[in-house]
Amino acid sequence: MQSDGAQSVVAELMSLARDDEARLSAAKDRLARAQEELTDAQSAYDSASVRAEVSQRVAGGAQELLPGDTAGADYNGADQSATDAPTSAGGSSPGPGRTRPTLAGEILGFVRGQGRAVRRAEIAEHLRRNRPDLKPTGLGPELTERVRAGMLARTGPGMYDLPARVGEGGDEQQTP
């Protein structure tokens, strides 16, 4: 009798073990599919990231070629700090076939990349460290011209930001 009870328990345990084995197999399959999906998603993200960066660079470069007030205006309101970093950080060269930003482009790229209003002294320090080829004597007139053109906003004495950010919540104090 005891043997029949033991065999019944063992049979039940074997049934549970088979169920657990089937669940483990299903979980392994699901994990493999999820890993494939993650790999595909990462690949799609990497591709989109590279394409977006290249598109931003091309659009920014084309925009800089336009004459007049449109040269520094943000073409779609997007933050382009990522696209300005390679050309302005650490004084690195811009890459084959691309010229370095002008003084105006360097200023706008720096302000855009900060994500906040910046002091004139911060801009001057950035230029001194990263673009020694640009003369700092042109900074004041260039800032004034960018404010007049509507590409920068003077938010206070010696403080500058992008007009779009000023309009989002700050008090704009433009002075000609």
Buried (B, 14 or more C-beta within 10 A) or exposed (E): EEEEEEEEEEEEEEEEEEEEEEEEEEEEEEEEEEEEEEEEEEEEEEEEEEEEBEEBBEBBBEBBEEEEEEBBBBEEEEBBBBBBBBBBBEEEEBEEEBEBBBBBBBBBBBBBBBEEBBEBEBBBEBBEEBBEEBEBEBBEEBBBBBBEBEBBBBBEEEBBBBBEBBEEEBEEEEEE
